[in-house]
């Protein structure tokens, strides 16, 4: 059998593991700063849709400050009861099949830790890398304790696992994460990303169901 070249598959969270509307709806539900109206949720929604790419740390600060004082048990309870309803169809089975091939699976997300961690738990992935918000006495402080773009997260993972760039496959609704690794675009949020599809280092699939056959094809190159 040909040697499996891909050793690690990294999934984006919003738009790939779960439907894009899940995170904005969660923030809207737990927004403690009602006087701001729908502004934080509007910014977050535009960001997840790829229509506000300049929304970096300042936007995170605003969104997370709206969650200040929220009990983490309450948040985790809501996530545990709702995540299953927002999972992309077939993602659980696909991740299982990938791991059965001996390939490690991870989640990389610019979301804060609570949602990606729970998804990692129910999907059985090997690890999750996300941004983190500080908690104090069981409540969200509103302060960011770790912030990185996906590009930097993947660089760190590459170093920690001693992997080459061509041994990593990133599956996302964008190609912003790390142009040096192989990218698979699914359900693209920006039409401009389609111009980067070359079927060599950047691939386009219509749904996650096509990912398994793509992995088999890459193993034979």
Buried (B, 14 or more C-beta within 10 A) or exposed (E): EEEBBBBBBBBBBBBBBBBBBBBBBBBBEBBEBEEBEEBBBBBBBBBBBBEBEEBEEEBBBBBBBBBBEBBBEEBBEBBEEBBEEBBBEEBBEBBEBBBEBEBBBBBBBBBBBBBBBBBBEEBEBBBBBBBBBEBEEEBBBBEBEEBBBBBBBBBEBBEEBEBEBBBBBBBBBBBBBBEBBBBBBBBBBBEEBEEBBEEEBBBBBEEBBBBBEBBEEBBEE
